[in-house]
Amino acid sequence: MGIHDELDHFLNKAQEIVDRGLDELLDTKIIRENDPSDYAYIQHQLYELVVEAEELMKKFPDQHEKLSEFQEKIKEIQEVMVKGIY
């Protein structure tokens, strides 16, 4: 898999998980119920994306800025999810 293919795959996967995380947060706020299994699963996936971004930054140093920005976005989503549930 080429550099751009691998990065595009990661970014697409990450965007999908981020979108699902935000949907889960919205659903939780709307119905005022928390399904811990879904919520925890999305939180775990977001954590894995942060780790994967770190690995890709080491593998593709020239893409560090792009991956770092996306990693920060993921971390912000994680914070919103944690603060939003309480």
C-alpha positions, 0 to 999 in steps of 0.5 A: 500500500502506498503512502497516500493510500495508507494515509487516505485509508487512515483518514477515512477510517478516522473520520467515520469513527469521529462521526459515529462518536459525535452521533453517539454523543448527540443520541445520548444527549437527546434521549438522556440515556447512555448505552455504555457499551456503544459509548465505550466502544467509540471512545476506545476506537478514538483512542486507537486512532490517536495511537495509529496516528502516532505510528503513522507519524513515525512511519511518514515523517513528511506527513506529521503536520497533517496527522498531528492536526487530525490527532488533535481533532480526535482528542478534542472529540474525546474531550467533548464526549467525556464532558458531554456525558456528565 
